[in-house]
Each structure stands twice: as C-alpha cells, then as structure tokens.
C-alpha cells in the first residue's frame, strides 16, 4: 500500500514538473521581440516589439480611460498607429479585453498633461509634479465608459490588465509604485477619477 502511494506521489510530482516546464515564462516573453503570444491575452499587434534595449526609456505607466463607446479601442489604436505621436497612447484595451499595441516602443505619443497635479490628493505629488509625464510614461487607454463616465472597467478588461501590467513592468523594469492613474498626476474631469481603480489594482497585484 505504501509503495503504491509512493509511486502515485512520484507520478504526480513528475507531471507537475512536466507541466511547469511547459508553462511559458512571462518574464522571458516580456523581453522578446516581434509579436509574441502572451498567455491569457488577446493581442492585436499593429506595431511589433523591437529589441527592448532600443526602446524609449520608459519609467512609469499611466492609466487612462477614454469616453469612447464600446468598440472604439480598435479605431483609436489604428489612428494612433498611423500618426504615432498624436495625442493618445501606446496601448489600447477594448471592453472585451482585446489589447491593441499601436506604437513602436521608441516613439512617444502625446498623453498626460505634464504632471501638473500638486495637491497630494491621491499620491505624493512631490514625486510626480512635472516628473511623471508622457515622455517617460507608457500610456494605456481603456475604452468604453461612454455615455456614463463613472462606469468602471469591464471584468474582461480587469482580467487583461492583470496580465498586461505585469508584462509592461517586466519588459521595462517598472516597479508597481510607478503605476499611476491619470487623475493622480493631472487635474482631470471632476466627474470621476480616471484610471484610479485600475492603477490601484495594479499596485496591489504588484505587492
């Protein structure tokens, strides 16, 4: 009986090791080039990754929410791809969780308002005032809060965000404390806190 149990345990351990060996390492994937398959993400690559060593020196992540309707992420991403430095972001997330990578990593889209918040309402703005800006921050835009701007992200967006923010952090060496909601660093629309729930989640996941 004991021999049978030992054999079963060893078999289970071998299967576990085999499964682990077959599980893609997200840290390795996050440092590759091209258009990699990222487990758990539906990625649409408009602009593929280059060599990460040649990417712009990204130091922060800023979470945005657009007032576009459901289905608007693709259009926003395609317009961004055609004119990378226009006002917008590098990565767009649709309500169904689809992620659009729209801008080559060495180009800087125009987003953020210059880190002009200085009232310490959400975070210590002594560390962000005129320092967390579009030039050093990856912008991620979540679509679909029209016509009710107070509507939060969808469940599918949250699932995608959990993986996406980890990939961004691993790729560019960004700690969780450098993930910011747009409202935390800029004076924004007073009707709601843009990106606050998503940025808070990202920081909690990273701890």
N, C-alpha and C positions, 0 to 999 in steps of 0.2 A: 504493500500500500504506500509506504513512504517512498519507495523507488518510483512508483507511478506519479506521485505528487511532485517529486524532484524533477522527473522528466517533463511533466507538464509545465512546471515553473520555468525550466530552462528553455522550453519551446516558446513560451510566451515572451521571455526575455529576448530571444533571438528575433522574433517577429517585431518586437518593439524597436530593437536596434536597426533592423532592416528598414522599418517604416521611417525611422528618424533619418537614416542615411538617404532615403528617397525624398525627404521633405526639403524643398528649396530653401536655402539660407537667404533671408531677406536682406541681410547686411551685404552679402555678396552681390545680389541682384541690384541693390541700390547703387552700386558703384560701377555698373557696367555701362556700355554704350549701346546705341541703337534703339530698338523698340522691344524691350524685354517683356515677356509675360510676367505679370506680378500677381501672385496668388491672391484671390479674393477681390481683385479689382478688374472692372471692365474698362480698359484703357483705349482711348482713341488717340493715336499718335499723329498729330498734324506736324509737329516738329520733333524729330527723334533726339535722343540724348547724344551728346558728343562725349569726348573724354572729360571726365569730371574735373581733372586738373586744369582744364582750359575754360571752365565755367566762370562766370562772373563771381566775385567773392561774396556770396550770399551769407548774411549773418543772422537774419531774422525771418519770421514768417508772419504775414499779416492776413487775417481772415476777413473777407468781405462778403456781403450779401447784396445781390442786385435785386432791383424791383421789377425785373423782367418776369414774364409769365412762365408757367411750366413749359418746358421745351425750348427755352431761349438760350441755354448754355451753348448749344452747338453753333448757333448763329453768332453769338458773342465771340466764341473761340475762333471761328473761321475768319471773322473780321479782324481779330487780333493777329492771326497768322499772316494775313495779307499786309497788315500795317503794324508790325510788332511793337513799335514804340508809341503807338497811340495810347489814349487813356484806357486803361484796362489792366489785365493781369496775365500771368504766365499759365496758370492752371484754372480750369473751369469745371464745376461739378453740377451735373443735372440732378433733378429731383429723383430720378430712378437710380442714382448712384454712379452713372457713367461719368468717367473723368476724361476731360479733353486737355491734352498737353499742347499748348498753342504757340509757344515762343521758344526759340533756341536759347539755350542757357546763358550765352554770352551777351545777349541783348537785354535791355532794361525797359520794360513797359512803364508808362506813366500811371502811377497809382499812389494812393495816400496823399495827404495834403501838407506834407512837410513836417509831420510830428509836432503839430502846433498846440497840442493839449498840455496844459501846465497846472491843472488844479488838483492833481493826485486823486481824482475821484475813483478810479478803478485800480490803478497801479501807481508805483512811484514814478512820476513823470520827470523827476530829476535825472533818471536814467534813459528817458525816451525823448525828451523835448529837443526837437530838431536833430535827433540822432537816429531814431527808428523811422526811416524814410523809404520811398520807393527804390532809391538807388542801391540800398543794401538789403532789401527785403523781398522774399518770394511772395507774390500775391496770389491768393487762392479765392476764387469767386464762387459762391454758392447761389444758384439760380432758383427762382420760383416763389418769392414771397410777395407776389402781386396778386390781387389788389390789397391784401392785408399785410402790411409791412411787419406787423408784430408776430406773424406766423413763423414758427421756428423751422429748423431744418427737418426734412423727412427722415424716417427711420433708415431708408436706403442711403441717404447722404451721410448719416452718422456712421453707418457701417463702413462706407467707403472712406470716410475721413479718418477713422481709426487706423486704417492701413496706410492711407496716403500720407498722413502727417508723420508716421513713423518712417516711411520711405524718404520723405523730404529731409527729415532730421538726420537720418543715416547718411544720405548722399552728401549733404553739405555740412555735416558736423554741427548742427544747431541744437542747443540744449532746450528742454521743454520750457524753461523760463523765458525763452526768446520767441515764444509764440504769442502773438498779440491780436486782439480784436481791433477792428478799425476804430471803434468808439473809444478804446483805451488810450489811443495815441493822438487822435484828432477830434476836434469838436465836430460832431456829426448830427444827423437828423435826431431831434429830441423825441420823436415818436417811439423810438425803440433803440435798443442797444445793438448796433450792427456787429455781428460776429462774436458777441460776448459768450454765448452758450458754447459755441464750437471751440473757441480759444480756451475756455475754462476746462472743457473736456480734455483737450489735448495736453494741457498742463497736468491734469490729474492722471491721465494714462501714462505720462512720462515719468511720474514719480516712483 
